[in-house]
Amino acid sequence: MSAYFDILYQSISEYEYPVKEAFFEFIISPCECDSQSLVEFNIKTSTGPDVFTTKNSLGFNQIRIRPAGYFKTFKLEYSAKVRKEELNNIDNLRPSAHEQWAEINSTNFYIENFLYLHTSPLTVIPKENQNEVLIYRRSSDLLEYSLELNTHIHNLLSYEKEVTDVSTTAADVILLKKGVCQDYTHLFLAMARSNGLACRYVSGYLDQGSSYTGTGGMHAWAEVYIPGMGWTGFDPTNNCRVNIQYIKVAHGRDYNDCSPIKGVLLSLGENKTYHLVQVSQQQQ
Protein backbone atom coordinates (compact mmCIF):
# COMPACT_ATOMS: atom_id res chain seq x y z
CA MET A 1 0.00 0.00 0.00
CA SER A 2 1.24 3.48 -0.83
CA ALA A 3 -0.01 7.02 -0.18
CA TYR A 4 0.86 10.50 -1.45
CA PHE A 5 1.16 13.56 0.76
CA ASP A 6 1.35 17.26 -0.11
CA ILE A 7 3.49 19.36 2.24
CA LEU A 8 3.66 23.13 2.58
CA TYR A 9 6.19 24.77 4.93
CA GLN A 10 6.29 28.56 5.29
CA SER A 11 8.67 30.64 7.39
CA ILE A 12 8.37 34.41 7.85
CA SER A 13 10.99 36.40 9.78
CA GLU A 14 10.48 40.10 10.54
CA TYR A 15 13.28 42.39 11.72
CA GLU A 16 13.13 45.74 13.50
CA TYR A 17 16.01 47.16 11.43
CA PRO A 18 17.29 46.21 7.98
CA VAL A 19 19.44 43.08 7.91
CA LYS A 20 22.78 43.83 6.26
CA GLU A 21 23.90 40.25 5.76
CA ALA A 22 22.39 36.84 6.51
CA PHE A 23 22.88 33.13 5.95
CA PHE A 24 20.06 30.61 6.52
CA GLU A 25 20.04 26.81 6.66
CA PHE A 26 16.77 24.85 6.52
CA ILE A 27 16.34 21.10 7.14
CA ILE A 28 12.71 20.76 6.11
CA SER A 29 12.80 18.57 2.99
CA PRO A 30 11.59 14.94 3.31
CA CYS A 31 14.42 12.45 2.95
CA GLU A 32 14.67 9.46 0.64
CA CYS A 33 14.53 6.09 2.40
CA ASP A 34 13.02 2.61 2.03
CA SER A 35 9.52 3.74 2.99
CA GLN A 36 9.31 7.12 1.22
CA SER A 37 10.44 9.04 -1.83
CA LEU A 38 10.42 12.73 -2.71
CA VAL A 39 8.39 13.05 -5.91
CA GLU A 40 8.85 16.81 -6.44
CA PHE A 41 9.56 20.01 -4.54
CA ASN A 42 9.67 23.76 -5.05
CA ILE A 43 11.37 26.58 -3.09
CA LYS A 44 10.44 30.28 -3.17
CA THR A 45 12.01 33.10 -1.15
CA SER A 46 11.35 36.83 -0.84
CA THR A 47 15.01 37.66 -1.42
CA GLY A 48 15.66 36.16 -4.82
CA PRO A 49 16.83 32.95 -6.47
CA ASP A 50 20.10 32.39 -4.57
CA VAL A 51 19.04 29.05 -3.10
CA PHE A 52 21.33 26.03 -2.86
CA THR A 53 20.43 22.46 -1.92
CA THR A 54 23.05 20.17 -0.43
CA LYS A 55 23.50 17.42 2.18
CA ASN A 56 24.37 17.97 5.83
CA SER A 57 27.01 15.94 7.69
CA LEU A 58 24.53 13.11 8.29
CA GLY A 59 23.43 12.96 4.66
CA PHE A 60 20.08 14.77 4.84
CA ASN A 61 18.68 17.43 2.53
CA GLN A 62 19.68 20.95 3.47
CA ILE A 63 18.54 24.23 1.90
CA ARG A 64 21.07 27.07 2.12
CA ILE A 65 20.17 30.67 1.38
CA ARG A 66 22.35 33.78 1.40
CA PRO A 67 20.11 36.77 0.61
CA ALA A 68 21.60 39.62 -1.40
CA GLY A 69 21.00 43.19 -0.25
CA TYR A 70 19.23 44.68 2.76
CA PHE A 71 15.85 43.37 3.94
CA LYS A 72 13.47 43.71 6.89
CA THR A 73 11.33 40.66 6.07
CA PHE A 74 12.44 37.22 4.93
CA LYS A 75 9.93 34.71 3.61
CA LEU A 76 10.49 31.13 2.55
CA GLU A 77 7.90 28.81 1.04
CA TYR A 78 8.74 25.14 0.52
CA SER A 79 6.26 22.75 -1.09
CA ALA A 80 6.70 19.06 -1.82
CA LYS A 81 4.92 15.88 -2.81
CA VAL A 82 5.98 12.67 -1.07
CA ARG A 83 5.17 9.04 -1.75
CA LYS A 84 4.96 6.84 1.34
CA GLU A 85 4.98 3.05 1.44
CA GLU A 86 3.33 1.01 4.17
CA LEU A 87 6.01 -0.28 6.54
CA ASN A 88 6.56 -4.03 6.31
CA ASN A 89 5.38 -5.93 9.36
CA ILE A 90 8.47 -7.97 10.23
CA ASP A 91 7.92 -8.25 13.97
CA ASN A 92 8.06 -12.03 13.82
CA LEU A 93 11.50 -12.03 12.19
CA ARG A 94 13.38 -10.61 15.15
CA PRO A 95 15.72 -12.96 17.04
CA SER A 96 15.48 -13.90 20.70
CA ALA A 97 16.25 -11.35 23.40
CA HIS A 98 19.62 -13.04 24.02
CA GLU A 99 20.52 -12.83 20.32
CA GLN A 100 19.31 -9.22 20.13
CA TRP A 101 21.59 -8.20 22.95
CA ALA A 102 24.53 -10.13 21.48
CA GLU A 103 24.27 -8.02 18.31
CA ILE A 104 23.83 -4.74 20.16
CA ASN A 105 26.83 -5.54 22.37
CA SER A 106 29.13 -6.39 19.45
CA THR A 107 32.12 -4.25 18.49
CA ASN A 108 30.89 -3.75 14.93
CA PHE A 109 27.53 -2.48 16.14
CA TYR A 110 29.21 -0.04 18.52
CA ILE A 111 31.46 1.35 15.78
CA GLU A 112 28.56 1.82 13.35
CA ASN A 113 26.15 3.37 15.87
CA PHE A 114 28.24 5.06 18.57
CA LEU A 115 26.58 8.44 17.85
CA TYR A 116 23.24 7.02 18.98
CA LEU A 117 24.49 4.98 21.94
CA HIS A 118 25.83 7.88 23.99
CA THR A 119 24.06 10.78 25.65
CA SER A 120 24.16 14.21 24.05
CA PRO A 121 23.79 17.62 25.77
CA LEU A 122 19.98 17.48 25.45
CA THR A 123 19.57 13.82 26.50
CA VAL A 124 21.25 13.56 29.91
CA ILE A 125 19.35 12.44 33.02
CA PRO A 126 21.07 13.36 36.32
CA LYS A 127 21.82 10.62 38.84
CA GLU A 128 19.27 12.02 41.28
CA ASN A 129 16.50 11.38 38.73
CA GLN A 130 17.54 7.86 37.72
CA ASN A 131 14.57 6.45 39.64
CA GLU A 132 12.36 7.78 36.81
CA VAL A 133 14.19 5.67 34.21
CA LEU A 134 12.41 2.54 32.95
CA ILE A 135 15.05 -0.17 33.35
CA TYR A 136 15.63 -2.54 30.43
CA ARG A 137 16.16 -6.11 31.58
CA ARG A 138 18.33 -7.89 29.04
CA SER A 139 16.09 -10.94 29.17
CA SER A 140 13.28 -8.79 27.73
CA ASP A 141 12.39 -8.50 24.06
CA LEU A 142 13.58 -5.16 22.69
CA LEU A 143 10.37 -4.36 20.81
CA GLU A 144 8.28 -5.03 23.92
CA TYR A 145 10.59 -2.83 26.01
CA SER A 146 10.42 0.02 23.46
CA LEU A 147 6.62 -0.09 23.48
CA GLU A 148 6.64 -0.11 27.29
CA LEU A 149 9.05 2.86 27.32
CA ASN A 150 6.81 4.69 24.84
CA THR A 151 3.84 4.31 27.18
CA HIS A 152 5.94 5.12 30.26
CA ILE A 153 6.98 8.51 28.87
CA HIS A 154 3.55 9.26 27.43
CA ASN A 155 2.03 8.77 30.88
CA LEU A 156 4.87 10.58 32.67
CA LEU A 157 4.43 13.88 30.77
CA SER A 158 1.59 16.22 29.89
CA TYR A 159 1.52 17.88 26.47
CA GLU A 160 1.72 21.64 26.95
CA LYS A 161 3.09 24.35 24.67
CA GLU A 162 5.28 27.33 25.63
CA VAL A 163 6.67 25.81 28.83
CA THR A 164 9.86 24.59 27.09
CA ASP A 165 12.04 25.72 24.18
CA VAL A 166 14.68 24.27 21.86
CA SER A 167 17.34 24.36 24.61
CA THR A 168 15.26 22.40 27.15
CA THR A 169 17.03 19.20 28.19
CA ALA A 170 15.73 15.80 29.26
CA ALA A 171 16.89 16.72 32.78
CA ASP A 172 14.59 19.76 32.69
CA VAL A 173 11.67 17.81 31.27
CA ILE A 174 11.83 15.09 33.90
CA LEU A 175 11.34 17.82 36.53
CA LEU A 176 8.69 19.80 34.63
CA LYS A 177 6.68 16.70 33.68
CA LYS A 178 5.34 18.59 30.65
CA GLY A 179 6.42 19.73 27.21
CA VAL A 180 5.97 19.17 23.48
CA CYS A 181 7.02 16.45 21.03
CA GLN A 182 10.75 17.21 21.09
CA ASP A 183 10.71 16.98 24.91
CA TYR A 184 8.93 13.62 24.87
CA THR A 185 11.48 12.42 22.31
CA HIS A 186 14.52 13.68 24.23
CA LEU A 187 13.32 11.85 27.33
CA PHE A 188 12.75 8.67 25.31
CA LEU A 189 16.30 8.91 23.94
CA ALA A 190 17.75 9.59 27.38
CA MET A 191 16.13 6.53 28.93
CA ALA A 192 16.83 4.22 25.99
CA ARG A 193 20.50 5.22 25.78
CA SER A 194 20.98 4.93 29.54
CA ASN A 195 19.98 1.28 29.08
CA GLY A 196 22.59 0.75 26.35
CA LEU A 197 20.25 0.94 23.36
CA ALA A 198 20.91 2.72 20.06
CA CYS A 199 18.27 5.42 19.66
CA ARG A 200 18.05 8.49 17.43
CA TYR A 201 15.98 11.68 17.23
CA VAL A 202 13.77 12.07 14.15
CA SER A 203 12.31 15.27 12.73
CA GLY A 204 9.48 15.22 10.22
CA TYR A 205 5.84 15.85 9.40
CA LEU A 206 2.63 14.19 10.55
CA ASP A 207 -0.53 13.87 8.48
CA GLN A 208 -2.88 16.65 9.62
CA GLY A 209 -5.89 14.55 8.66
CA SER A 210 -5.05 12.23 11.54
CA SER A 211 -6.16 12.61 15.15
CA TYR A 212 -2.60 12.70 16.50
CA THR A 213 -1.16 15.40 18.76
CA GLY A 214 1.59 17.55 17.23
CA THR A 215 0.30 17.98 13.68
CA GLY A 216 0.35 21.80 13.82
CA GLY A 217 4.06 22.07 13.00
CA MET A 218 7.04 19.84 12.40
CA HIS A 219 6.90 16.76 14.60
CA ALA A 220 9.53 14.71 16.46
CA TRP A 221 9.75 11.02 17.35
CA ALA A 222 12.38 8.38 18.12
CA GLU A 223 13.88 5.41 16.29
CA VAL A 224 15.31 2.40 18.14
CA TYR A 225 17.52 -0.18 16.46
CA ILE A 226 15.93 -3.60 16.92
CA PRO A 227 17.90 -6.57 15.52
CA GLY A 228 15.84 -8.36 12.87
CA MET A 229 13.70 -5.26 12.31
CA GLY A 230 16.23 -2.45 11.86
CA TRP A 231 15.47 1.13 12.89
CA THR A 232 11.92 1.21 14.23
CA GLY A 233 9.96 4.38 14.99
CA PHE A 234 8.12 5.18 18.23
CA ASP A 235 6.14 8.32 19.04
CA PRO A 236 5.88 8.84 22.81
CA THR A 237 3.80 12.00 22.32
CA ASN A 238 0.99 9.89 20.87
CA ASN A 239 1.96 6.56 22.47
CA CYS A 240 2.13 4.67 19.18
CA ARG A 241 4.48 3.15 16.65
CA VAL A 242 5.33 5.17 13.56
CA ASN A 243 3.19 4.36 10.52
CA ILE A 244 2.56 5.56 6.97
CA GLN A 245 1.30 8.95 8.21
CA TYR A 246 4.77 9.92 9.50
CA ILE A 247 6.98 11.68 6.91
CA LYS A 248 10.65 11.70 7.87
CA VAL A 249 12.95 14.65 7.21
CA ALA A 250 16.12 13.83 9.14
CA HIS A 251 17.55 12.04 12.16
CA GLY A 252 20.42 12.78 14.55
CA ARG A 253 21.58 12.63 18.16
CA ASP A 254 18.97 15.16 19.30
CA TYR A 255 17.10 18.29 18.16
CA ASN A 256 20.33 20.20 17.48
CA ASP A 257 21.19 17.84 14.60
CA CYS A 258 17.74 18.26 13.05
CA SER A 259 16.82 21.88 13.76
CA PRO A 260 14.52 23.04 10.92
CA ILE A 261 16.15 26.48 10.70
CA LYS A 262 19.51 27.93 11.65
CA GLY A 263 20.93 31.30 10.70
CA VAL A 264 23.59 33.94 11.11
CA LEU A 265 22.56 37.60 10.91
CA LEU A 266 24.30 40.95 10.78
CA SER A 267 21.55 43.13 12.24
CA LEU A 268 20.30 45.07 15.26
CA GLY A 269 17.04 45.17 17.20
CA GLU A 270 14.25 42.67 17.73
CA ASN A 271 13.08 39.97 15.36
CA LYS A 272 10.19 37.53 15.20
CA THR A 273 9.76 34.32 13.20
CA TYR A 274 6.49 32.60 12.31
CA HIS A 275 6.00 29.13 10.86
CA LEU A 276 3.13 27.48 9.02
CA VAL A 277 2.96 23.77 8.21
CA GLN A 278 0.26 22.09 6.12
CA VAL A 279 0.25 18.35 5.42
CA SER A 280 -2.55 16.62 3.53
CA GLN A 281 -2.96 13.16 2.08
CA GLN A 282 -4.00 13.01 -1.57
CA GLN A 283 -7.15 11.08 -2.37
CA GLN A 284 -6.37 7.98 -4.41
Steps between C-alpha positions, in 0.01 A plus 500: 500500500624848417375854565587848373530806721519870413714710735517877534753664735510879536738708710470877546762699693449870576780729618485835678788642293628405155715187493834575335612142450349159575549129444218248557498120514173304486457125562137466397509281188379137532783251464525201269486163676349152463150613596479838323613692195498869412297532180546876447571820690511875449670782696407870492657782702434873531866583442565350160617179335827444690394166647729198524410143594762271649545225761587555865764297686252217560390485137165681518360766269600852594386828343753784522410860426718811502276799421649785299440857615323649801162369618262534795286195418611156386249249368556142394241268349584133448252261339544131427322182401606179674419137432479280809502121510335296773768371737555125477382310805809296587445472874514122485844500337688642796734265689476406866577755770837331562590521130379861481728602782794307353474711183456828685800420721730415208799714404377550144164627621668744738725639226210547257259655752709669770334838428166358613625296796634790705323790666510843340463841672119486468459134605668474841310388811672592830575226752245640744223436245604148399203359692279633217683289240322187374764229540558263208553143615717322246276195513219715356411529133619834363179580312291433811731720709483785245120489502502498881741797503276683252203462734710581808604839361157575356348451845784681679456830310216734412493666158520876548637771272719798596639348820819378326718613209764355268766509775292304754677180604370160607616592852270804491208305358516228763451773763235698310299190405366689197608614156455444127605228255873576506496477882322164496755380244804626692380317810443182298855524363645568844338194655570269206867600479548471876400135454761447227266519201566678170236770460478807277293819480279539192354820358217495249136563418179334615184468293265778614199290404584268788389538861856509635644770726775715347371543145505882514871527418798277440486192720763295686522131589763236577650203317643199685721242332341158546697203360294321235286810444753781455424858603145508634304817576316580824302814581474552877292816451219289355597167660517311171735348247585702191286419196437620145374839624847597629721676241867502596730795434817418693643321802787574739616485861239753614313813386823691432586264212155542345408862571270616216663844478836645595642837405766764541397866480674835487225718646375694802174510694221250553383230263211256484457179300173328411451153355213335316483129419230332291499126430220327311459154355396485135185307420578190296 
